[in-house]
């Protein structure tokens, strides 16, 4: 539906909301009317899914809250009648405002009072995942699918949690189950592709991304992953064509320009890569990774001062960006500023002490300053962490 394409797939980006407020309200209204239509036909799963999608983005939408509660008696598995509107509203609002620890505590109290409920388990799982508690998230999403075997969103979330745990075969089987229930589910194809790519099955991953784009040509994540996969395959021109085509539909999306910059840089089109990164920065000036990538281009062309400036900007945006400190150290070293380079790489080491490359780079800088004993110590640490490190 139009609502799913705009409100769900684009995740209600601020630029869409500001520019299309009236249209957005109309799409939400159409989604709610469609949910009511499903409910009248006894199509509980379809109705519940639409109500949940609205509430996850508009937690105070009383029509969606009431609709979700009204269908519970007929469906027999959505929120139970004794879950109050205020509890439901509070739970989702806590999640929307990022209070994830409070979500877990409150969800557990609801489950204790009312018994199993798929929606509550789903929100609980999402909160656990957001906190990096992937095993708990997996258990929560498994509970969703046991309580509601037709819940495609539950299978999608479960698959993502399994992938996060490194259980790739189980994740693939779970995404395939979601696609059996809903063959026209582009999100499932995208996540299936991500998992296949993690297994090293790049051709199959590209096929999955292509299936997602066939269902929804505007699916931004499918576009980005398809382009990145083609780049990994060495098909630079094909990747660039994917991005250029996407820009016809997403003219002002920074991630497309950022990914295009990476591909152009890999293909050796340095000036075009710089232009792409600058376009991404113009549209989203607060993404540290784009500044790191821009700095890398400058560094590769010997423009060490501009590289330094780009890395410093990345660090100002994310003081824990270890790659930015490491790359800054290299840029400073090439300018002969060894003491400053040492300070930068020492920050990287302190933030990520298990990174062999950082210790090896520290050793190189110490050696350049004549501190050979300390350099040997740093390189020894690097080899202890990674015996195959030849930096």
C-alpha positions, 0 to 999 in steps of 0.5 A: 500500500502507499502507506507502507511504502512511504510511512513504513519503508522510509521510516517517516523521515523528518524531510518526508513529514515536513514536506508531506504532512497533509498527505501523510495524515491521509495515508495513515487514515487510509491504513486505519480504514484498511485495517478496519476492513480486514477486521470486518472480514475476520482477517485478524492478522492483516488488521493487527499488523496495520494497527501495530505499524501505525502505533509503532510510529504514532504511539498516541493514535487512539484509533489504532489503539482502540482497533487493536484492542477491539480485534483482540476478542475475535483474533484470540492472540492480539493484546488481551482485553485486560491490557489497558489502553494506557499501558499499551500507550505507555509501553510503545511511548517508552520504546519510541523515546528510547527508554529501553530499560524501562520498556523491558521492566514495564513489558515484564510487568504487563506480561506478569499481569495479563499473560502472554501477548505477542505485541508486548513480547515483540516490543520487549524483544526490540528493546532487548535488541536495542540494548545489545542483549541479542540472546534475550531478544531472540527468546522474546521473538521466538515467543512471538512466533509461537503465540502467533505462528502467522506473525511475519513481523515476528519472524523477520525480527527473529531472523535479524536477532539470530543473524546478530548472534551468528546463527546464519543458517537459522536466520535464513530458515526464519526469513524463508518462513516469513516469505512463505507467509508473505511472498511479497515482503521486501524487508524479508528479502533484504535481510535474507540477502544480508545473511547470505552475503555474510555467509559469502554467497554474494550471487544469492544475496544479489538475487535476494536484493533484486527480488526486494527491488522488484517488489518495491523499487523505492526500497532504499535499503535494498538499493544500498545493499544491491549497490554495495554487493555489486561493488564487492563483486567488482561490478562498479559500473553496475553498482553506479547505475543502481545508485544513479537510478535510485537518485531519480527517486531519492534525489536528496538522500545522503546515503546514496551519495555516500555509497556512490562515493565509495564505489567511485573511489574503488573504481579510481574516479577520485574527483567524482568520489569527492563530489559524491561525498561532498553532496552527501555531507551537504545533505547530512552534515552530521554523519562522521563516516562520510567525513572519514571516507572523504578524508581517505580520498584526500589521503590517497591523493596525498592531500594530507592536510585536507585529510586531517581536517576531514578526520578531525570533523569526524572526531568532533561528531563522534569522539569514539570513532577509532578509525578516524583517530587511526587515519588522523594519525597516518595523516599527521605522520605524513606531515612530519608531526610525529608527536601529534600522530602518536597522541592520535593513535594512542586514543585509538588504542585506548578506545579499542585495545584489542585492535592489532592494527592500532598497536602496530601503527603505534609501533611504527610511529614510535620507531620513527621517533627513535623510541625502539624499545617502546615500538617493539613493545607495541608490535609485540602486543599487536602480534599477541592479539593477531599472530598473523598481523604483518602491519 
